[in-house]
Amino acid sequence: MNFSTQKELEKPHTYRTLDDSSPRFTDFQSSHYRTELSSQSARDTGYASGAVAGAEAWPSGGRRAIWPRFSVGFQPRSRFVYRAYNFAIAMTLFLMVLPLFLVITALLALTQGAPIFYRGPRIGENGELFDVFKFRSLDSNKAAMITKDKVLPKGSGIETPMGLFLRETRLDEIPQLLNVIKGDMNMCGPRPVRPEIAAQYAATIPDYERRFRVKPGMIGPAQAFMSHGTSKAIRSRLNNKLCRTEVSYLGEISLVFIVGACVVARTVSRIGATVFGRRSERIEAARARVYDMRFVSDDGQSRAVFWVDEDQLILDQGNALNVPLLGRLTMLLPDGQTRNAAVELSTVQATAPNGRVQVSYKPKSEYAEHILSRYLFQAVVVPHRSEFLSAKLRRALTRSTAA
């Protein structure tokens, strides 16, 4: 998806800017949130002029974008046509997945009992509240306590017997097709948020409320192409850009197809890992070699990375390592592109006679964290296009032809 640069956005007639004085927004008051949304200036929040830490590495003019090349936007030219389109797409998809919908409902009834569905308040267009539908995947009482004023932390362990599977594969979101049919949501848009969470982000992220000038979406590009842990400020930048961009029906249909295909692939992979054993763990252990990863310190020294996980790595020939040490992790994607993430090596955990050193590390910026989660750990719904099955088959064919 080509989320183009600011220069591209400034081209005439590429999008229509919302008129804040329009009567449609005269009732857009903080009282609609049930929670006071006090805004704070960009200067006070540290994100002056929309800048985000590490933004110097964001795709700029002349560089290839990091998403597949089609465009989406959240501003329709005709609200009537867009509503009809969303109703038709949602109804068609709901009829297609109805057998799966019924199977999941039956399995949830057997494994966890009532209630099968979760209903919770979310902020819609112009700040109006609506109830979002999901398959219930969490222990309701524990979730109410833990997520009262924050998002669910990673590794909370409060999922129902099928909850973790549903959440990892995104199948818990299927009932939101009913929200689209009702008209509360569109197929594509910023993901709906709870009033309490919106209050926190609106107080620290400039122009966060812009997302409430359009309907939320069942599929959010920020959530599809970024991990759950990606900075909300980075996500907000993307959402704000798309809230000012006109809808592309071809782009939306392409996005729906790609997300659907990725959800199916992830579901099959999770089932296969459960049935045939967790071979994926061995594959993940080899990710450093797959991506030809290296740690390049700020003094210019380059060391090969033998193994890596989310907070530790093993360096070849790292016995002379002096920590803490700043540098960057470089990785070579299967299509030949490179990605860099600024990191800091902190604590040496172990050393080996062959010169390898196990050391703790952490990303130095929100953008670096995004790079690692998207490209290295692929903790996203839609991976980089070089990881698509079609791309893998094309590379395999090329290798066999060359041989």
C-alpha positions as CSV (number, residue, x, y, z in Angstrom):
1,M,0.0,0.0,0.0
2,N,1.6,3.2,-1.1
3,F,1.1,5.6,1.8
4,S,2.8,8.4,-0.1
5,T,4.9,11.3,1.2
6,Q,3.7,14.7,2.4
7,K,4.8,16.0,-1.0
8,E,2.4,13.6,-2.7
9,L,-0.4,14.6,-0.4
10,E,0.0,18.3,-1.3
11,K,-0.8,17.6,-4.9
12,P,-4.1,19.3,-5.9
13,H,-7.3,17.3,-6.2
14,T,-5.9,14.2,-4.5
15,Y,-8.1,14.6,-1.5
16,R,-10.7,16.9,0.0
17,T,-9.9,18.6,3.3
18,L,-12.7,18.4,5.8
19,D,-14.4,21.7,6.7
20,D,-14.4,22.0,10.4
21,S,-17.2,24.6,10.3
22,S,-19.5,22.2,8.5
23,P,-22.9,21.7,10.2
24,R,-22.1,17.9,10.3
25,F,-19.5,18.6,13.0
26,T,-21.2,21.3,15.1
27,D,-22.3,18.6,17.6
28,F,-18.9,17.0,17.8
29,Q,-18.5,17.7,21.6
30,S,-16.4,15.9,24.2
31,S,-19.6,15.0,26.1
32,H,-20.3,12.4,23.4
33,Y,-17.3,10.4,24.8
34,R,-18.7,9.9,28.3
35,T,-15.1,10.8,29.1
36,E,-13.6,14.2,28.9
37,L,-11.2,14.4,25.9
38,S,-8.9,17.3,26.8
39,S,-6.5,18.0,23.9
40,Q,-2.9,19.0,24.3
41,S,-0.8,21.0,21.9
42,A,1.8,19.3,19.8
43,R,4.5,21.3,21.5
44,D,3.5,20.0,24.9
45,T,3.4,16.3,23.9
46,G,6.8,16.1,22.2
47,Y,5.3,15.4,18.8
48,A,5.7,18.9,17.4
49,S,4.5,19.3,13.8
50,G,3.3,15.7,13.7
51,A,6.9,14.4,14.0
52,V,7.4,11.0,15.5
53,A,10.6,9.6,16.9
54,G,12.5,7.9,14.2
55,A,10.4,9.6,11.5
56,E,13.6,10.4,9.5
57,A,13.5,6.8,8.4
58,W,9.9,7.0,7.1
59,P,9.5,6.5,3.3
60,S,10.2,9.7,1.5
61,G,10.3,10.9,-2.1
62,G,12.2,8.6,-4.3
63,R,12.2,5.6,-1.9
64,R,10.0,2.6,-2.3
65,A,7.1,2.4,0.1
66,I,7.0,-0.4,2.6
67,W,3.4,-1.4,1.8
68,P,1.9,-3.0,-1.3
69,R,1.2,-0.4,-4.0
70,F,-2.4,0.6,-3.8
71,S,-4.1,3.5,-2.1
72,V,-7.0,3.8,0.4
73,G,-8.7,6.7,2.0
74,F,-11.6,7.3,4.4
75,Q,-13.2,10.3,2.8
76,P,-16.1,9.3,0.4
77,R,-17.1,11.5,-2.5
78,S,-20.7,10.4,-2.1
79,R,-21.9,9.2,1.4
80,F,-24.9,7.5,-0.2
81,V,-22.9,5.5,-2.7
82,Y,-20.3,4.6,0.0
83,R,-22.9,3.5,2.4
84,A,-24.5,1.2,-0.3
85,Y,-21.1,-0.1,-1.2
86,N,-20.2,-1.0,2.4
87,F,-23.6,-2.6,3.0
88,A,-23.2,-4.7,-0.2
89,I,-19.6,-5.8,0.7
90,A,-20.5,-6.6,4.3
91,M,-23.6,-8.6,3.4
92,T,-21.8,-10.6,0.8
93,L,-18.9,-11.4,3.1
94,F,-21.3,-12.3,5.9
95,L,-23.2,-14.8,3.8
96,M,-19.8,-16.2,2.6
97,V,-18.5,-16.8,6.2
98,L,-21.9,-17.7,7.7
99,P,-20.9,-21.4,8.0
100,L,-17.7,-20.5,9.8
101,F,-19.7,-18.0,11.9
102,L,-22.0,-20.8,13.0
103,V,-19.1,-23.3,13.6
104,I,-17.3,-20.8,15.9
105,T,-20.5,-20.0,17.7
106,A,-21.1,-23.7,18.4
107,L,-17.5,-24.3,19.5
108,L,-17.6,-21.3,21.9
109,A,-20.9,-22.6,23.3
110,L,-19.3,-25.9,24.0
111,T,-16.0,-24.6,25.4
112,Q,-16.9,-21.5,27.3
113,G,-20.7,-21.2,27.5
114,A,-22.7,-18.0,27.4
115,P,-22.2,-15.2,26.5
116,I,-20.9,-16.1,23.1
117,F,-20.5,-12.5,21.9
118,Y,-18.9,-9.4,23.4
119,R,-20.6,-6.0,23.1
120,G,-18.8,-2.9,24.2
121,P,-19.1,0.9,23.7
122,R,-16.9,2.4,21.0
123,I,-16.7,5.9,19.6
124,G,-18.2,6.3,16.1
125,E,-18.4,9.1,13.6
126,N,-18.9,12.6,15.1
127,G,-18.2,11.2,18.5
128,E,-21.5,9.2,18.8
129,L,-21.3,5.9,20.7
130,F,-22.2,2.5,19.4
131,D,-21.8,-1.1,20.6
132,V,-19.2,-3.1,18.7
133,F,-19.7,-6.9,18.3
134,K,-17.0,-9.6,18.7
135,F,-16.8,-13.2,19.6
136,R,-16.0,-13.2,23.3
137,S,-12.4,-14.3,23.7
138,L,-11.6,-13.1,27.2
139,D,-12.7,-13.9,30.7
140,S,-15.2,-11.1,31.1
141,N,-14.7,-10.3,34.8
142,K,-10.9,-10.3,34.6
143,A,-10.9,-8.3,31.4
144,A,-13.1,-5.7,33.0
145,M,-10.6,-5.2,35.8
146,I,-7.4,-5.3,33.7
147,T,-8.7,-3.2,30.8
148,K,-10.7,-0.6,32.7
149,D,-8.6,2.3,31.5
150,K,-6.0,0.7,29.2
151,V,-5.6,-1.8,26.4
152,L,-5.1,-5.5,27.2
153,P,-1.4,-6.0,28.0
154,K,0.5,-8.7,26.2
155,G,0.6,-12.1,27.9
156,S,-2.3,-11.4,30.2
157,G,-3.4,-15.0,30.1
158,I,-7.1,-14.2,30.5
159,E,-8.2,-15.7,27.2
160,T,-11.0,-18.3,27.1
161,P,-10.1,-21.8,25.8
162,M,-10.5,-20.7,22.2
163,G,-9.8,-17.0,22.9
164,L,-6.1,-17.0,22.1
165,F,-6.6,-18.7,18.8
166,L,-9.4,-16.4,17.8
167,R,-7.5,-13.3,18.7
168,E,-4.3,-14.4,17.0
169,T,-6.1,-15.2,13.8
170,R,-8.5,-12.2,14.0
171,L,-11.5,-14.5,13.7
172,D,-13.0,-12.8,16.8
173,E,-13.6,-9.8,14.6
174,I,-16.1,-11.5,12.2
175,P,-19.2,-10.3,14.0
176,Q,-18.2,-6.7,13.2
177,L,-19.7,-7.4,9.7
178,L,-23.0,-6.9,11.5
179,N,-21.8,-3.4,12.6
180,V,-21.0,-2.6,9.0
181,I,-24.4,-3.8,7.9
182,K,-26.1,-1.7,10.6
183,G,-24.2,1.4,9.5
184,D,-22.1,1.9,12.6
185,M,-18.9,1.1,10.8
186,N,-17.4,0.9,7.3
187,M,-15.3,-1.9,5.9
188,C,-12.2,0.3,6.0
189,G,-11.4,3.1,8.5
190,P,-9.7,3.8,11.8
191,R,-10.3,1.0,14.2
192,P,-12.9,1.9,16.8
193,V,-11.6,2.7,20.3
194,R,-13.2,2.8,23.8
195,P,-14.0,6.2,25.3
196,E,-11.6,5.8,28.1
197,I,-8.7,4.9,25.8
198,A,-9.6,7.8,23.4
199,A,-9.4,10.2,26.3
200,Q,-5.9,9.2,27.1
201,Y,-4.6,9.4,23.6
202,A,-6.4,12.6,22.7
203,A,-4.6,14.3,25.6
204,T,-1.1,13.3,24.3
205,I,-1.3,12.8,20.5
206,P,-1.9,15.9,18.4
207,D,-5.1,15.9,16.2
208,Y,-6.0,12.4,17.5
209,E,-9.8,13.4,17.3
210,R,-9.6,13.6,13.5
211,R,-10.3,9.9,13.4
212,F,-13.8,10.5,14.8
213,R,-14.8,12.6,11.7
214,V,-15.2,9.4,9.7
215,K,-16.8,6.1,10.5
216,P,-14.5,3.5,12.2
217,G,-13.6,0.5,10.1
218,M,-13.7,-3.2,10.5
219,I,-10.3,-3.2,8.7
220,G,-7.9,-0.6,9.8
221,P,-4.8,-0.1,7.6
222,A,-2.8,0.9,10.7
223,Q,-3.7,-2.4,12.4
224,A,-3.3,-4.5,9.2
225,F,0.3,-3.3,8.5
226,M,1.5,-2.5,12.0
227,S,1.8,-4.6,15.1
228,H,-0.3,-4.3,18.2
229,G,2.7,-2.8,20.0
230,T,3.4,-0.1,17.4
231,S,3.3,3.4,18.9
232,K,-0.2,4.9,18.8
233,A,1.4,8.2,17.6
234,I,2.7,6.4,14.5
235,R,-0.6,4.8,13.9
236,S,-2.3,8.2,14.4
237,R,-0.2,9.8,11.7
238,L,-1.3,7.2,9.2
239,N,-5.0,7.4,10.2
240,N,-4.9,11.2,10.0
241,K,-3.4,11.0,6.5
242,L,-6.1,8.6,5.4
243,C,-8.9,10.6,7.0
244,R,-7.9,13.4,4.6
245,T,-7.7,11.2,1.5
246,E,-10.6,10.2,-0.8
247,V,-11.9,6.7,-0.8
248,S,-10.5,4.3,-3.5
249,Y,-12.9,1.5,-4.1
250,L,-10.3,-0.6,-5.9
251,G,-7.9,0.0,-3.1
252,E,-10.4,-1.0,-0.4
253,I,-11.4,-4.2,-2.2
254,S,-7.8,-5.1,-2.7
255,L,-7.1,-4.5,1.0
256,V,-10.2,-6.6,2.1
257,F,-9.0,-9.4,-0.2
258,I,-5.4,-9.3,1.1
259,V,-6.4,-9.1,4.8
260,G,-8.9,-12.0,4.2
261,A,-6.2,-14.1,2.5
262,C,-3.7,-13.3,5.3
263,V,-6.3,-14.2,8.0
264,V,-7.0,-17.6,6.3
265,A,-3.2,-18.3,5.9
266,R,-2.6,-17.4,9.6
267,T,-5.5,-19.7,10.7
268,V,-4.2,-22.6,8.6
269,S,-0.7,-22.0,10.0
270,R,-1.9,-22.0,13.6
271,I,-4.0,-25.1,13.1
272,G,-1.0,-26.8,11.4
273,A,1.4,-25.8,14.2
274,T,-1.1,-27.3,16.7
275,V,-1.6,-30.5,14.9
276,F,1.9,-31.2,13.6
277,G,4.0,-29.6,16.4
278,R,5.5,-26.2,16.7
279,R,8.0,-26.3,13.9
280,S,7.5,-22.5,13.7
281,E,9.7,-22.1,16.8
282,R,12.7,-23.6,15.0
283,I,12.0,-21.4,12.0
284,E,11.9,-18.3,14.3
285,A,15.2,-19.3,15.9
286,A,16.7,-19.1,12.4
287,R,15.3,-15.7,11.5
288,A,18.6,-13.9,12.0
289,R,20.2,-16.1,9.3
290,V,17.2,-15.9,7.0
291,Y,17.5,-12.1,7.0
292,D,21.3,-12.0,7.0
293,M,21.1,-9.9,10.1
294,R,24.0,-7.9,11.4
295,F,24.6,-5.5,14.2
296,V,26.5,-2.4,13.1
297,S,27.7,-0.3,16.1
298,D,28.0,3.5,15.9
299,D,31.8,3.1,15.7
300,G,31.4,1.2,12.4
301,Q,32.1,-2.3,13.6
302,S,29.9,-5.0,12.0
303,R,29.0,-8.3,13.7
304,A,26.9,-11.1,12.4
305,V,23.8,-11.9,14.4
306,F,23.5,-15.7,15.0
307,W,20.1,-15.7,16.8
308,V,17.6,-13.1,17.9
309,D,14.3,-12.9,19.8
310,E,12.3,-9.9,21.0
311,D,14.7,-8.8,23.7
312,Q,18.0,-10.8,23.3
313,L,20.4,-11.7,20.5
314,I,23.5,-13.7,20.0
315,L,26.4,-12.1,18.2
316,D,29.2,-14.0,16.4
317,Q,32.6,-12.8,17.5
318,G,31.3,-10.5,20.2
319,N,33.7,-11.5,23.0
320,A,35.3,-8.0,22.9
321,L,31.9,-6.3,23.3
322,N,31.7,-3.3,25.7
323,V,28.1,-2.6,26.8
324,P,26.1,-0.4,26.7
325,L,26.6,0.0,23.0
326,L,24.5,1.9,20.4
327,G,24.1,0.8,16.9
328,R,21.6,-0.6,14.4
329,L,20.3,-4.0,13.4
330,T,20.3,-4.4,9.6
331,M,18.3,-7.1,7.8
332,L,18.1,-8.1,4.1
333,L,14.5,-8.8,3.0
334,P,13.9,-11.7,0.5
335,D,13.3,-9.2,-2.3
336,G,16.7,-7.5,-1.8
337,Q,15.5,-4.5,0.2
338,T,17.2,-3.6,3.5
339,R,15.7,-2.4,6.8
340,N,17.5,-0.8,9.7
341,A,16.4,-0.5,13.4
342,A,18.4,1.6,15.9
343,V,19.0,-0.4,19.0
344,E,21.0,-0.3,22.2
345,L,22.8,-3.4,23.6
346,S,22.6,-3.4,27.3
347,T,23.5,-6.4,29.4
348,V,25.7,-9.4,28.5
349,Q,23.8,-12.6,29.4
350,A,26.3,-15.3,28.5
351,T,29.6,-15.9,26.6
352,A,30.8,-19.0,24.7
353,P,34.3,-20.2,23.9
354,N,33.6,-19.8,20.2
355,G,33.3,-16.1,20.7
356,R,29.6,-15.8,20.6
357,V,27.9,-13.5,23.1
358,Q,24.3,-13.4,24.2
359,V,23.3,-9.9,25.0
360,S,20.1,-8.0,25.9
361,Y,18.9,-5.2,23.6
362,K,16.1,-2.7,23.1
363,P,14.9,-0.5,20.3
364,K,16.0,3.1,20.5
365,S,12.8,4.6,19.0
366,E,9.2,3.9,18.3
367,Y,10.0,3.6,14.6
368,A,12.7,1.0,15.3
369,E,10.3,-1.0,17.3
370,H,7.9,-0.9,14.4
371,I,10.6,-2.1,12.0
372,L,11.5,-5.1,14.1
373,S,7.9,-6.1,14.8
374,R,6.8,-5.7,11.2
375,Y,9.7,-7.2,9.2
376,L,11.7,-9.4,11.6
377,F,9.0,-10.8,13.9
378,Q,6.1,-10.3,11.4
379,A,3.7,-9.6,14.3
380,V,1.2,-8.0,11.8
381,V,-1.8,-9.2,9.9
382,V,-0.4,-8.4,6.5
383,P,3.4,-9.1,6.2
384,H,5.7,-7.4,3.8
385,R,4.9,-8.3,0.2
386,S,8.2,-10.2,-0.2
387,E,6.7,-12.7,2.3
388,F,3.6,-13.4,0.3
389,L,3.2,-16.9,-1.0
390,S,3.2,-15.6,-4.6
391,A,6.5,-13.9,-4.0
392,K,8.0,-17.1,-2.5
393,L,6.8,-19.2,-5.4
394,R,8.3,-16.6,-7.9
395,R,11.6,-16.7,-6.1
396,A,11.6,-20.5,-6.0
397,L,10.8,-20.6,-9.8
398,T,13.6,-18.1,-10.5
399,R,16.1,-20.3,-8.5
400,S,15.1,-23.5,-10.3
401,T,15.3,-21.8,-13.7
402,A,18.7,-20.4,-12.9
403,A,19.9,-23.9,-11.8
